[in-house]
């Protein structure tokens, strides 16, 4: 076994570069926009609180404690709030994508098709004008 294979370098030489500890990898999906992320965090907290309240209500009911009725009412109210929070995430996401989400950059295929269509329309208009001129010239010639 030689010296370099053990990681020891001869005097006066630099050690080989180390592999970085943290390698940044591209995410599979882009990050959520800030308003949508805020709504999602809010909804997550409300849903978690609702689940805890529901568990407390069930345990209080099983134990027969006086706290069961108020806990059940709070759990029902929290369920309504959690549903509202989840719908808020959906609406915020839709609004954000309608306002900022679409980058209007036509593809080269769409651009080429539009260019081709314009060229055809121009050629058709030019042919119609030429036919109109020929008809007008023919009408003047025959009228004199």
C-alpha positions as CSV (number, residue, x, y, z in Angstrom):
1,X,0.0,0.0,0.0
2,X,1.5,3.3,-1.1
3,X,1.5,6.6,0.8
4,X,-1.0,8.4,-1.5
5,X,-3.7,5.7,-1.2
6,X,-3.8,6.3,2.5
7,X,-4.4,10.0,2.1
8,X,-0.9,11.0,3.0
9,X,0.9,13.3,0.5
10,X,4.6,13.7,0.0
11,X,6.1,16.9,1.5
12,X,5.5,20.0,-0.5
13,X,2.5,18.9,-2.4
14,X,-1.2,19.8,-1.8
15,X,-3.7,17.2,-0.8
16,X,-6.3,16.3,-3.3
17,X,-9.4,18.5,-3.2
18,X,-12.1,17.3,-0.8
19,X,-15.6,16.6,-1.9
20,X,-17.9,19.3,-0.5
21,X,-20.0,18.5,2.5
22,X,-23.2,20.0,1.1
23,X,-24.1,19.7,-2.6
24,X,-27.0,21.8,-3.8
25,X,-29.3,19.8,-6.0
26,X,-32.1,21.4,-8.1
27,X,-35.5,20.9,-6.6
28,X,-38.0,18.8,-8.5
29,X,-40.6,21.5,-8.3
30,X,-40.2,25.3,-8.0
31,X,-40.8,26.8,-4.6
32,X,-44.3,27.9,-3.7
33,X,-45.0,31.7,-4.0
34,X,-44.9,33.5,-0.6
35,X,-48.7,34.2,-0.3
36,X,-49.5,30.6,-1.1
37,X,-46.9,29.3,1.3
38,X,-48.2,31.5,4.1
39,X,-51.7,30.2,3.5
40,X,-50.5,26.6,3.5
41,X,-48.6,27.0,6.8
42,X,-51.7,28.7,8.3
43,X,-53.9,25.8,7.1
44,X,-51.4,23.2,8.4
45,X,-51.4,24.8,11.9
46,X,-55.2,25.1,12.0
47,X,-55.7,21.5,10.8
48,X,-53.2,20.2,13.4
49,X,-54.9,22.2,16.2
50,X,-58.3,20.8,15.0
51,X,-57.0,17.2,15.1
52,X,-55.7,17.8,18.7
53,X,-59.1,19.2,19.7
54,X,-60.9,16.2,18.2
55,X,-58.7,13.8,20.1
56,X,-59.3,15.7,23.3
57,X,-63.1,15.7,22.7
58,X,-63.1,11.9,22.0
59,X,-61.0,11.2,25.1
60,X,-63.1,13.5,27.3
61,X,-66.2,11.8,26.0
62,X,-64.8,8.3,26.7
63,X,-63.8,9.4,30.2
64,X,-67.2,11.0,30.9
65,X,-65.7,14.3,31.9
66,X,-67.7,17.5,31.9
67,X,-65.2,18.9,29.4
68,X,-66.6,16.6,26.7
69,X,-69.4,18.9,25.5
70,X,-67.4,22.2,25.2
71,X,-64.5,20.2,23.6
72,X,-66.9,18.8,21.1
73,X,-68.4,22.2,20.2
74,X,-64.9,23.6,19.8
75,X,-63.8,20.7,17.6
76,X,-66.8,21.3,15.3
77,X,-66.0,25.0,15.1
78,X,-62.4,24.2,14.4
79,X,-63.4,21.8,11.7
80,X,-65.2,24.6,10.0
81,X,-62.1,26.9,10.4
82,X,-59.8,24.2,9.0
83,X,-62.0,23.7,6.0
84,X,-61.9,27.4,5.4
85,X,-58.1,27.5,5.8
86,X,-57.7,24.7,3.2
87,X,-60.1,26.4,0.8
88,X,-58.1,29.6,1.3
89,X,-54.9,27.8,0.2
90,X,-56.7,26.7,-3.0
91,X,-58.1,30.1,-3.7
92,X,-54.8,31.9,-3.0
93,X,-53.0,29.5,-5.3
94,X,-55.5,30.1,-8.1
95,X,-55.4,33.8,-7.7
96,X,-51.6,33.9,-7.7
97,X,-51.3,31.7,-10.8
98,X,-53.9,33.9,-12.6
99,X,-52.1,37.1,-11.7
100,X,-48.4,36.1,-12.0
101,X,-48.2,32.5,-13.1
102,X,-48.4,32.7,-16.9
103,X,-45.4,33.9,-18.7
104,X,-46.7,34.8,-22.1
105,X,-43.9,33.7,-24.3
106,X,-45.1,31.9,-27.4
107,X,-43.0,28.9,-28.6
108,X,-41.1,29.0,-31.8
109,X,-43.7,26.7,-33.4
110,X,-46.6,29.0,-32.5
111,X,-44.6,32.0,-33.8
112,X,-43.8,30.2,-37.1
113,X,-47.5,29.3,-37.6
114,X,-48.6,32.8,-37.0
115,X,-46.0,34.1,-39.5
116,X,-47.1,31.6,-42.1
117,X,-50.7,32.6,-41.6
118,X,-49.9,36.3,-42.0
119,X,-47.9,35.5,-45.2
120,X,-50.9,33.6,-46.6
121,X,-53.4,36.4,-45.7
122,X,-51.1,39.0,-47.3
123,X,-50.8,36.9,-50.5
124,X,-54.6,36.5,-50.6
125,X,-55.2,40.3,-50.1
126,X,-52.6,41.0,-52.8
127,X,-54.3,38.6,-55.3
128,X,-57.7,40.2,-54.5
129,X,-56.3,43.7,-55.1
130,X,-54.7,42.5,-58.4
131,X,-58.0,41.0,-59.5
132,X,-59.8,44.2,-58.6
133,X,-57.4,46.3,-60.5
134,X,-57.7,44.0,-63.6
135,X,-61.5,44.2,-63.3
136,X,-61.3,48.0,-63.0
137,X,-58.9,48.3,-66.0
138,X,-61.1,46.0,-68.0
139,X,-64.2,48.0,-67.2
140,X,-62.6,51.3,-68.2
141,X,-61.3,49.9,-71.5
142,X,-64.7,48.4,-72.5
143,X,-66.5,51.6,-71.4
144,X,-64.5,53.9,-73.7
